[in-house]
């Protein structure tokens, strides 16, 4: 989510993911991601690149569920809570899945999300990763 350069999706394809979905609001970024992923994807792999508002696009993905969701918005954005709430509301994370949120360790602090819990956190200088797992 907030796919940017598409590098995380490219890594997932390289590691054998059956399906990779990227969402970004910028048409130019989506075009470049599509081109790059097309070159990387194997015949049995599927990928989709969706252009538009990430919260609205998440709604269109339901009822599909994902094993891994990586969310990397611009650090000073106001997208964190609306996107995390949408992931929970539309049940997009598989019951054994994991949601990784990349954020500034100074700007955004992890918040509670319905039906999800923080399972671990990593801090690398000013960058932090917060991992959410479904409540069991």
Secondary structure, DSSP 4 states (H G I P E B T S, - for coil): ---TT-HHHHHHHHTT-SEEEEEES-HHHHHHHHHHHHHH--TT-EEEEEES-HHHHHHHHTT--EEEEEE---TT-SHHHHHHHHHHHTT-EEEEEEEEEEEETTT-----BTTEEEEEEEEETTEEEEEEEE--
